[in-house]
Amino acid sequence: MVFSSMVFLGIFFPAVLLTYYLCPQKGKNILLVAFSLLFYAWGEP
């Protein structure tokens, strides 16, 4: 997945933003690590 793909812009990025702002303060770093691992795993399975 690249940053300019429609999957990233239409699904992945809005999902990350939505869950980031709904997540409590303590879990935000863990959430970003999980989404970044998903992002990199999607590109290189």
C-alpha positions as a printed Julia matrix, in Angstrom:
45×3 Matrix{Float64}:
   0.0    0.0    0.0
   1.34   3.42  -0.9
   0.32   6.76   0.56
  -1.36   7.88  -2.66
  -3.48   4.75  -3.18
  -7.24   4.97  -2.86
  -7.27   2.17  -0.26
  -4.97   4.22   1.97
  -6.72   7.55   1.44
 -10.28   6.22   1.51
 -10.16   3.46   4.13
  -6.93   3.1    6.07
  -6.14   6.74   6.89
  -9.69   7.66   7.99
  -9.86   4.49  10.1
  -6.58   5.38  11.82
  -7.7    8.94  12.52
 -11.1    7.88  13.82
  -9.76   5.22  16.16
  -6.9    7.48  17.29
  -9.24  10.23  18.43
 -11.69   7.79  20.04
  -8.94   5.91  21.9
  -8.1    6.9   25.49
  -4.79   8.68  26.07
  -2.97   5.6   27.4
  -3.64   3.47  24.33
  -2.77   5.91  21.55
   0.88   4.83  21.16
  -0.07   1.15  21.09
  -2.75   1.91  18.53
  -0.29   3.72  16.26
   2.21   0.87  16.53
  -0.49  -1.65  15.63
  -1.67   0.36  12.62
   1.89   0.93  11.43
   2.62  -2.8   11.61
  -0.56  -3.45   9.63
   0.47  -0.87   7.06
   3.93  -2.38   6.56
   2.59  -5.95   6.59
   0.1   -5.01   3.88
   2.91  -3.77   1.63
   5.3   -6.67   2.23
   3.44  -9.82   3.33
